[in-house]
């Protein structure tokens, strides 16, 4: 290789590396509010993918106004799309076991995350969700987009006070 090609090769290599996505999930800087365990290809702590609020806020999300069985009148939920959270964790499986702080858990098909605009809501009416307001996060189905979801099957999957999502093959 000629001496004149080396600088060009270095520039091309630098461009390719700069365009590549980050290989791993960053370490959270704030308190961890969500842990994803199981089949996770992008762990950032002890084989799990952990997220703080800022990490979740950085993901592509959705804001939606809707009525739910758990709220008074129409409210606005916002937060990252569940599929974006799972993608950031490198989660691949057929189902999710969503666990709440109070011990409740629900099995959610992976297809609910991939095919629907399910929100991992971190805000209710623009305010960060606390344990008192069903936080730190809540799985919210797109009831505003599809009224056929407004039934017991999806209500049971709408876990609030989520602490952990287990990805199962």
Secondary structure, DSSP 8 states (H G I E B T S, - for coil): --HHHHHHHHHHHHHHHHHS--SS----SS---EEEEESBSS-SBTTBEEE-HHHHHTS-EEEEEE--TTSSS-EEEEEEEHHHHHHHHTB--SEEEEEETTS-EEEEEHHHHHHS--EEEEEETTEE--GGGT-S-EEE--TTT-GGG-SHHHHHH---SEEEEEEE-
